[in-house]
Amino acid sequence: MSIPGLKPIVFYDIPSVVQNEPWSPNTMKTRYCLTFKGLPFQTVWLEYPQIKPFYEQHSLVPTTFRDVKGILTPVHTLPIIMDPNTNRFIADSFAIAQYLDEQYPDTPKVLPNNTAALVYVFQTAFYSAIKGIILLGCFRGAQKLNPESKGYYIRTREEQFGLPWEQFATPERREEQWNALRAGCNTVDGWYAMSSGQFILGDTPCFADFTVAGLCKWIQYYFENQEWEEMKSWNGGRWSRLVEATDRYLDCSK
C-alpha cells in the first residue's frame, strides 16, 4: 500500500562489507517493519564510530544500557529512524514498531490486536533463549564489518565481555555455543508449535517473527555456510521456512 504525499522515512543502519546488505539483526527488524507496512524509506549507513556522535548531534538519549566492568554504561545503538512527516527521531526497534503502528494506522500492524506487551515479552524471552551464541556471533559478525567499524567493534566487545578476542570462538567455545543455540531454537520451536499458522500469531507475520527472522538472516549472512545449512535442518526446517516467508519484507534496495 502507498500513502500519497508521504515523504520517505530516513532509516539509519549499519553497513557490512557486502554492499546494501544489512549487518545487524536488530536493524533488520526495522527494515522488515517498514517494508511490511509499505512505507517509503531510504537508508543512511552509519559506521560504528559514527553512531555516538550522531546521537550527540541530534540530542538523542540512549535507550540501552550495558554492564561494562561493573559499570552500567549507556549504549549508542541503531536502528534509528527520522520521520520527515512528523520531524521526529525514534530509536530502538520495538519503539520504532510502536511508533509506525500508531502514526500510520492504515498500514498493516506489526503489533496487532493490542499484542504489544505480549510481543515485547516474547522478544525478551527469545533473546534469553539464544543468548548462549553471543560470543560466537560477535566473532563471526565482526568479519563482515568494514574496517572502520571492525576495529571499534572488537575493542568494545573485548571490554564488554572481559575476554581477549581470540578466545571468543575457540573450538571448545564454538561447540558449546552452537549447542546452546540449538537448545534455544528447540525452546522457540515449542512456542511456534502452539500457533495455528506458520507465524507466531497465525498466518500473518508480526514483529515477533521479524525478531526471529533477523537472527536467522544474521546466521545465514555471517556465519559459515555449513553452520547455516545445519540450522536450516533443525526443528523440521522451521527456520528455513521462516526466512523464505519473510525475505520479501527485507528490502535492501533502498
KOLBA-440717 format. One record per residue (C-alpha): y, x, z; residue number from 1. Coordinates in Angstrom, 2 decimals, decimal comma, padded with zeros to 5 digits. Layout:
R        Y        X        Z  seq
R        Y        X        Z  NUM
...
END
This chain:
R        Y        X        Z  seq
R   000,00   000,00   000,00    1
R   003,53   001,21  -000,63    2
R   006,75   000,25   001,09    3
R   009,69   000,09  -001,35    4
R   012,58   002,40  -000,50    5
R   010,70   004,31   002,20    6
R   011,63   007,97   002,41    7
R   008,71   010,41   002,71    8
R   007,83   011,35   006,28    9
R   008,01   015,11   006,87   10
R   004,72   016,37   008,28   11
R   004,61   019,82   009,89   12
R   001,25   021,53   009,57   13
R  -000,39   024,96   009,94   14
R  -001,46   026,67   006,68   15
R  -004,68   028,52   006,02   16
R  -005,40   031,34   003,58   17
R  -006,57   028,66   001,12   18
R  -003,53   027,07  -000,50   19
R  -002,94   023,44   000,51   20
R  -006,00   023,43   002,77   21
R  -005,17   022,32   006,33   22
R  -006,29   024,63   009,10   23
R  -006,12   022,64   012,34   24
R  -008,38   019,71   013,26   25
R  -005,52   018,40   015,39   26
R  -003,12   018,21   012,48   27
R  -005,85   016,79   010,25   28
R  -005,80   013,67   012,46   29
R  -002,21   013,00   011,43   30
R  -002,92   013,74   007,77   31
R  -005,75   011,19   007,88   32
R  -003,47   008,62   009,52   33
R  -000,63   008,99   007,04   34
R  -002,93   008,65   004,04   35
R  -004,96   005,80   005,57   36
R  -001,74   003,87   006,13   37
R  -000,48   004,60   002,62   38
R   002,75   006,12   003,93   39
R   004,59   008,62   001,73   40
R   004,81   012,09   003,25   41
R   005,44   015,70   002,41   42
R   004,06   018,75   004,19   43
R   006,11   021,60   005,59   44
R   003,90   024,54   006,55   45
R   004,73   026,47   009,73   46
R   003,03   029,72   010,74   47
R   002,11   030,01   014,41   48
R   005,07   032,26   015,41   49
R   007,46   029,72   013,83   50
R   006,36   026,78   015,96   51
R   008,11   027,59   019,26   52
R   011,45   028,37   017,55   53
R   011,08   025,08   015,67   54
R   010,73   023,22   018,99   55
R   013,79   025,00   020,35   56
R   015,84   024,42   017,22   57
R   015,24   020,67   017,41   58
R   015,26   020,36   021,23   59
R   011,66   019,14   021,29   60
R   009,71   019,05   024,55   61
R   006,11   020,35   024,54   62
R   003,55   017,64   025,26   63
R   000,68   020,02   026,09   64
R   000,21   022,45   028,96   65
R  -002,44   025,15   029,31   66
R  -003,64   027,24   032,25   67
R  -002,90   030,87   031,38   68
R  -003,95   033,26   034,15   69
R  -003,47   030,55   036,75   70
R  -000,04   029,53   035,47   71
R   000,49   026,12   033,86   72
R   002,21   027,07   030,63   73
R   003,79   024,74   028,01   74
R   002,15   024,99   024,61   75
R   004,16   024,51   021,44   76
R   001,76   022,81   019,08   77
R   001,52   020,90   015,84   78
R   001,33   018,28   014,43   79
R   004,90   017,07   014,42   80
R   006,42   014,52   012,09   81
R   010,06   013,83   011,30   82
R   010,65   010,34   010,03   83
R   013,87   010,29   007,98   84
R   013,75   006,50   008,01   85
R   014,41   006,48   011,75   86
R   015,68   010,08   012,23   87
R   013,01   010,67   014,88   88
R   010,76   013,64   015,63   89
R   007,36   012,82   017,11   90
R   004,95   015,47   018,45   91
R   001,24   015,12   019,35   92
R  -001,30   013,47   017,07   93
R  -002,01   010,50   019,36   94
R   001,70   009,80   019,94   95
R   002,21   010,00   016,17   96
R  -000,59   007,46   015,61   97
R   001,02   005,08   018,11   98
R   004,44   005,55   016,51   99
R   003,15   004,91   012,98  100
R   001,37   001,71   014,05  101
R   004,46   000,44   015,85  102
R   007,04   001,48   013,27  103
R   005,06   000,34   010,23  104
R   003,19  -002,77   011,44  105
R   002,34  -003,97   007,93  106
R   000,18  -000,92   007,24  107
R  -003,48  -000,63   008,31  108
R  -003,74   000,08   012,03  109
R  -005,26   003,35   013,27  110
R  -005,27   001,94   016,83  111
R  -006,23  -001,67   016,05  112
R  -006,53  -004,71   018,29  113
R  -005,00  -003,19   021,41  114
R  -007,56  -000,36   021,49  115
R  -005,06   002,48   022,10  116
R  -006,18   003,08   025,70  117
R  -009,88   003,00   024,76  118
R  -009,37   005,31   021,78  119
R  -007,44   007,73   023,99  120
R  -010,35   007,77   026,43  121
R  -012,74   008,30   023,50  122
R  -010,69   011,28   022,32  123
R  -010,68   012,81   025,82  124
R  -014,43   012,30   026,21  125
R  -015,09   013,69   022,73  126
R  -013,23   016,92   023,41  127
R  -015,07   017,24   026,71  128
R  -018,40   016,79   024,92  129
R  -017,74   019,52   022,34  130
R  -015,70   021,96   024,46  131
R  -018,59   024,44   024,54  132
R  -017,79   025,51   020,98  133
R  -014,19   026,58   021,63  134
R  -014,58   030,38   021,74  135
R  -016,70   030,49   018,60  136
R  -014,30   028,05   016,98  137
R  -011,34   030,30   017,75  138
R  -013,19   033,30   016,34  139
R  -014,23   031,55   013,13  140
R  -010,92   029,81   012,58  141
R  -008,78   032,93   013,01  142
R  -010,41   034,49   009,96  143
R  -008,78   031,82   007,76  144
R  -005,24   032,17   009,11  145
R  -002,53   034,02   007,25  146
R  -001,76   037,49   008,70  147
R   001,48   036,29   010,29  148
R  -000,44   033,69   012,31  149
R  -003,71   035,55   012,80  150
R  -002,33   038,33   014,99  151
R  -000,37   035,86   017,11  152
R  -003,38   033,57   017,45  153
R  -005,77   036,34   018,52  154
R  -003,32   037,72   021,09  155
R  -002,59   034,34   022,66  156
R  -006,28   033,34   022,78  157
R  -007,20   036,61   024,47  158
R  -004,52   035,83   027,06  159
R  -005,67   032,24   027,46  160
R  -009,37   032,98   027,98  161
R  -009,10   036,42   029,58  162
R  -011,56   037,95   027,11  163
R  -011,26   040,69   024,50  164
R  -011,52   039,25   021,01  165
R  -014,80   040,97   020,15  166
R  -016,51   039,08   022,98  167
R  -015,62   035,60   021,71  168
R  -018,61   035,37   019,37  169
R  -021,26   037,88   020,39  170
R  -024,74   036,87   019,15  171
R  -025,62   035,59   022,61  172
R  -022,40   033,59   022,96  173
R  -022,70   032,28   019,42  174
R  -026,18   030,85   020,08  175
R  -025,15   029,39   023,42  176
R  -022,05   027,75   021,97  177
R  -023,84   026,42   018,90  178
R  -026,45   024,80   021,13  179
R  -023,65   023,31   023,24  180
R  -022,08   021,82   020,11  181
R  -025,39   020,27   019,11  182
R  -025,80   018,77   022,58  183
R  -022,26   017,39   022,35  184
R  -022,98   015,90   018,94  185
R  -026,08   014,24   020,35  186
R  -023,90   012,61   023,01  187
R  -021,32   011,40   020,49  188
R  -024,11   010,17   018,18  189
R  -025,20   007,90   021,02  190
R  -021,72   006,37   021,12  191
R  -021,74   005,75   017,38  192
R  -025,22   004,21   017,60  193
R  -023,68   001,41   019,68  194
R  -021,36   000,41   016,81  195
R  -022,17  -002,36   014,35  196
R  -020,95  -000,23   011,43  197
R  -020,56   003,31   010,21  198
R  -017,40   003,91   012,24  199
R  -016,89   003,69   015,98  200
R  -015,25   000,24   015,77  201
R  -017,38  -001,09   012,92  202
R  -016,75  -000,93   009,19  203
R  -013,19   000,45   009,20  204
R  -012,18   003,91   010,43  205
R  -009,66   004,37   013,22  206
R  -008,01   007,29   015,00  207
R  -011,22   007,99   016,95  208
R  -013,13   008,55   013,70  209
R  -010,39   010,79   012,38  210
R  -010,69   012,87   015,56  211
R  -014,41   013,40   014,98  212
R  -014,00   013,90   011,23  213
R  -011,33   016,53   011,88  214
R  -013,78   018,61   013,88  215
R  -016,42   018,22   011,16  216
R  -013,99   019,30   008,44  217
R  -012,92   022,27   010,54  218
R  -016,53   023,42   010,74  219
R  -017,02   022,77   007,03  220
R  -013,91   024,76   006,13  221
R  -014,03   027,67   008,56  222
R  -017,49   028,22   009,96  223
R  -020,21   029,92   007,97  224
R  -021,80   027,87   005,20  225
R  -025,20   027,79   006,85  226
R  -023,65   026,50   010,06  227
R  -022,10   023,53   008,30  228
R  -025,33   022,91   006,39  229
R  -027,20   022,85   009,69  230
R  -024,71   020,48   011,31  231
R  -024,95   018,13   008,32  232
R  -028,62   017,63   009,13  233
R  -028,07   016,69   012,76  234
R  -028,33   013,11   014,01  235
R  -029,79   011,76   010,80  236
R  -026,93   013,11   008,70  237
R  -024,28   011,12   010,57  238
R  -021,61   013,83   010,43  239
R  -022,08   014,46   006,72  240
R  -021,72   010,74   006,03  241
R  -018,64   010,52   008,24  242
R  -016,98   013,34   006,30  243
R  -017,85   011,72   002,98  244
R  -016,45   008,38   004,17  245
R  -013,15   009,83   005,44  246
R  -012,44   012,53   002,85  247
R  -010,44   010,02   000,80  248
R  -007,87   009,97   003,60  249
R  -007,49   013,74   003,91  250
R  -004,83   014,05   001,23  251
R  -003,99   017,73   000,86  252
R  -001,96   017,37  -002,34  253
R   001,36   016,72  -000,59  254
END
